[in-house]
Amino acid sequence: MAGRGRLVYGFRLYGQVTPGMAGHLVIVLLNTPLENAAAPLAQAAVAAAMGTRTDVVFTGASGAIAVEGAAASQPAEDGSGRSLHALIADAAEAGVTFRICSPAVARFGDALIPEIREVVGAAWLAGRVMDPDTVTLTY
């Protein structure tokens, strides 16, 4: 399929949101280590570029990814040679909203990457993932 689709923020986009698809994607990074975070972040960027409202929530051990400097020092492991933080910045530019759960802030501190829009709690997360128009992916 090389050469097909359009290139969006470094990702080859082959489709678009169609009627019947969920209007909201929530990706929860719970136990994802830095070295494995590129794939779900790329999925978030592509979903947002396709027009889907997309949130990435860092919680649990994955809250460390949102700490200032952590993702900048980690290669994206996607073959691009860029940092994981560059991938996060691209996803934010594509329309992904990044959030972190308050227990992760309590655990790792509040020196967070600038792409974090909001600190949220369990009620925010439960309310989103139980919405019938939301698809949730957990890593």
C-alpha positions, 0 to 999 in steps of 0.5 A: 500500500506504499504511496496510498493514503495521505500523510498526516503528522508523519502518519499515513492516513488511509481512512476517515471517520464514517457514520456509525463510528464512535465520535470519541476515542479515549486511550488510557495509558496505565502500565505502558513503559516509555519504550512502548508508548509510541504505538498508542500515541500514533493511534491517537494522532491518526484518530484525531487527524481523522476527525475523532475527538481523542483523549489520551489519559496518563495514569498509574505507572504510565504517568511517568511519561508525562513528567517533563524531560522523560519523553524527551530523552526516550526515542520514539521507537517508531523508526523516525529517530525522533523523541517520544515527546516529539510524537506527543507534540505531533499528536497534540497538534493533530488534535489529541487532548492529553490529560493525567490522573491526579494519583499520577501527579501525586506519585510523579510530581507536577512538573509535566510536559506542556501538552497536558491540558488537565489533571483529572480524577476517577470521576472524569475517566469513569464518565468518559469511558461509560459514554455510549459514543466513546471507544476506550483503548487501554495500554 
